[in-house]
Amino acid sequence: MTSKDLLKIQLLNEELDLLEKSVQTLQRSVEKCTQIGRKEQYSFEELESFDSLTSKFGRTSDIYTQKVLRTTWMLLHEPFVPFIDLLNKAEKMALIQSADLLLEIRDLRNQIAHEYIPEAITELIPEVIQKQPDLMANINQTNQFIAARNWKPNRKEI
């Protein structure tokens, strides 16, 4: 293993720690927003909770796809490829669970990022809550892949 690889492993570990913290806050937000449920009118605090959930979902998916997956890809000494190609190959390698699900998550993240009307966020909440387990399943698959290579052994499932 080269010194560059060791630096990449160190970076990957830092990204995984960041991802783990992000996942924890996302899961708490999902629980809180699930309890709020669907209504005709929402209080300001409930709308803030929804906004927080969408923000945490977007941040978690970004940390995972743009940091953890890309760094893992570099450690595999794979060439830089467009995101969709990376996902398709990563699925074949069992680095992720599903390229299609991650593309859906990416599309939802982009919807969230470009939604400027606060009330419209409430329409995205059911999909965010529905896609969160898919995001976690892919993250856990990647953690298993990384642990199998001893890049970060004993990573717990989230």
C-alpha positions, 0 to 999 in steps of 0.5 A: 500500500502506497503512502498516497493510499494511506492518506486516502484511507485517512481521508475516507475515515474522516468522511465516514465519521462525518457521514455517521454523525450526519446519519444520526441527525437525519434519523432523529429528524425522520422520527420527529417529522414522521410524528408530525404527519400530514395535516392541512396546516403546519405550525412554524415549528413543524415547517422548520422541522421539515426544512431541517429534515430535507437539509439533513437528507441532502447533506447526508446524501452529498457526504455519502455520494460526493465524499465517501463513494468518490474516495472509495473509488479512488482507493480502488484505483478506478478512473474518474467517470461520470456519476451514473457510470460510477454508480453502475459499476459500483453496484456490480462491484457490490460497493453499493446496493442499487444504482437506480435507488441512488439516482432517485435519491440524487434526483430528490436531493436536487429537487430539495436544493432547488425548491425555494417555496417553503410550503412546497417542501411539505410535499417532498417530506413523504418521499424523503421519509420513504427514501431514507431507508434506501439511503441507509441500505446503500450506506451500510453496503458501502460500510461492509465493502470498506470493512472487508478491505480493512480500510475501516474495520468494525464499522457498525451498521447505521 
